[in-house]
Structures are given as structure tokens and as C-alpha cells.
Amino acid sequence: MTTAVTDRLAVRGTRAEVLRRAERRLGELLAHERARWSGVDERGAVPVDTVTSLVDAGGKRLRPAFCVTGYLAAGGDPEDPMVADAASGIELVHTGALLHDDVLDASDTRRGAPAAHVRHAAVHAERGWRGESRRYGEGVALISGVLAMLYADRLTRGLPPAAREVWGEMVTEIQIGQHLDVAVAAEGVIAPELSRWIAICKSGRYSITRPLLLGAALAGRPDLTSAFEEYGECLGLAFQLRDDLIGAFGDSTVAGKPVGLDLEQHKMTLLLAEAAERDQQVRCLVNRPEWDTAALLDLLDESRTRIEERIDALVERAGVALDQAAIEPVWREELSEMALEVAYRNR
């Protein structure tokens, strides 16, 4: 076995151990909170159980992986418990965002199971409780999403100032991006640059750029900011374009929610906005009060080759940015491999 292969195995083993500690931290926190609130009343544990259910349903743990990789690539001490707290906190932020996203998008499923608001609405209806089942289900999901983010804040309260600044930007961007996503869909705005910003803000940036920068900040490496930002922004766009392709043409079990839902909800995805910028037929369809989803999918399908080329170019730019980062070659290789996994997942 060559030295390079041995080094790659070593860094992957170190990262895997830190991520395991983050997973344990997450499980311990949620178990403690369940015991605490069920001791008051079983109803008090419902939001905790809702968060736990989504965490336990799986997911790629993409954001914790980028956080830990950024930290270790920057020379951070793998034994420092703060990085595990930051990684588990990021996963809780993601969990809260998904709970809210499913309500905003009226998505019936998440990770192969009924979405939280759907599940709680069904319980309300089955038990004949007072009020409207839909509002009850959505209320539980929204409360649970806020709780997940509060737990995330608790885990990261002790981060050093530079890392807390990155954290604050990340959680703010998610909320503003979510609102803009809803507003643009409601108003029928066709603005590719705005759609690109929304895609970066509510998905790509908090999935890749901010976790990487958080890791670097924890390790005390502000000199990596420029290279990590360029890498993250390029890869974030590639990530979102792939996500949009999966959401339009993929398998619902891969997408994590029903395929075609974004188009049905009049969401101006990055994929759709860029197609509307180029294609008059697409612009005409999205300008109508009711979208012909099948016709839009046909037109978008014709542009898939162009989108794949765009993804290729973004991945190449991310690689160029990595070349400017003052990190060990083994971590440069690891981040390059992660870029390929993100941009070409479920292709």
C-alpha cells in the first residue's frame, strides 16, 4: 500500500471518529431532553420525538462532514469536543430547516416516510381532537423545527467569536433564503440572478461553504476563508443544480420528497430560472397563472446536457480554488473527492 493511500485512509478514519462522536452527542442530547420533558407530561416530549424521528431517519450528514473536514484540513485537534458539538449542531439546524421546508412546500413525505406535519395531522384526525387537523399538524412541525434550532444554538453557545460569527451568518441566511424562495414563487418572479442567490443562500452556502468556514474558524485559520468560500460557492451551485435535476427527474426516495413538487408549487428553482432566461417557451409557461408541469418537464429535459456541462465547469472551478488553499495535499484530495460525490450524486 502506497504512502498516499495510507494517508487517505488515516484522514478518513480520523474524520469518521469525530463524526461518530458528533452522532453520539446528538443522540445523548435528544435522549436527555426526552426524559426531561416526558417527566413533566408525555405531551411535552412530542416536539423532541419529532426532531429525533427525522434525525434517526437518516440523511447524508453532508453538512457535519464538511464542517469536520474543514476543521481537520485546517489543522484542528480532532480530540477537541467543540468540533463534535459544532457538527451535531449543524445537523440540528438542517433538521429544523427540513421540518419547516415540508410545511412551506406542502410536502407529504420526507426520507421515505410521512412528513412530520402530515403525521401529526393524521393523529389529530384519528383521535377526534378539537380544531383543524391540518393546522395542528403544521403547528407541531413548526414548533419542532424551532426546537431543533434552539438545541443547535445550545450546542454551539461556547464557540469562539470568529466561529459564532460564521454560525450567525449561516442561520440568518437560511431564514432569509426561505422567505425569498416563498415570495418569488408567490409573485411569479423570473430573475435568474435572484434565484441563484436564493439557491446559494438557502441550500448551497449552508450545506458547504458555511460548514467549511465554521471548521476553519474553529481551528483558528482565517487565511483559508477566501479559498474555502470560492470552493464552497462553486460547489454549492453545482449541488443545487444536481438537487434540482433530482427533484425534477429523479426518484422520490433519492430526492427525499415527492419528485416534481417544486414545479407544482411554482418554485422558481435555479434549474428553472436558468432555463427561463434562455428559452422563450419556458418563460411563456411560467408566466401563466397555472403551470403546465408536464410541458415544463419536457422543456427542462431538453436542457439537461447543458446543465451537466455547467456542473462540470463549477466542479472544475471548485478544484482551482482548492489549489489556492494552504492545506495538506491529502486534505485537498479529500475535498476534491467530496466535490465529485456532491456534484454527481445519484446521477
Salt bridges, closest charged atoms under 4 A:
GLU17 OE1 - ARG20 NH2 3.04
GLU17 OE2 - ARG24 NH2 3.68
GLU23 OE2 - ARG61 NH2 2.68
GLU33 OE2 - ARG36 NH1 3.58
GLU33 OE2 - ARG154 NH1 3.09
ASP41 OD1 - ARG43 NH1 2.94
GLU42 OE1 - ARG34 NH2 2.96
ASP49 OD1 - ARG34 NE 2.78
ASP85 OD1 - ARG25 NE 2.75
GLU91 OE2 - ARG61 NH1 3.34
ASP102 OD1 - ARG110 NH2 2.72
ASP105 OD2 - LYS257 NZ 3.45
ASP105 OD1 - LYS267 NZ 2.30
GLU132 OE2 - ARG134 NE 3.21
GLU138 OE1 - ARG134 NH1 2.99
ASP153 OD1 - ARG164 NH2 3.03
GLU173 OE2 - ARG205 NH1 3.22
GLU173 OE2 - ARG210 NH2 2.58
ASP181 OD2 - LYS202 NZ 3.67
ASP181 OD2 - LYS267 NZ 3.10
GLU193 OE2 - ARG196 NH1 2.28
ASP223 OD1 - ARG221 NE 2.83
GLU230 OE2 - ARG317 NH2 3.49
GLU233 OE1 - ARG205 NH2 2.99
ASP243 OD1 - ARG345 NH2 3.12
ASP262 OD1 - LYS257 NZ 3.43
GLU274 OE2 - ARG196 NE 3.06
GLU274 OE2 - ARG310 NH1 2.52
GLU277 OE1 - ARG196 NH2 3.31
ASP301 OD1 - ARG304 NH1 2.94
GLU308 OE1 - ARG242 NH2 2.78
GLU308 OE1 - ARG347 NH2 3.48
GLU333 OE1 - ARG8 NH1 3.55
GLU334 OE1 - ARG8 NE 2.94
GLU334 OE1 - ARG12 NE 3.03
GLU334 OE2 - ARG15 NH2 2.85
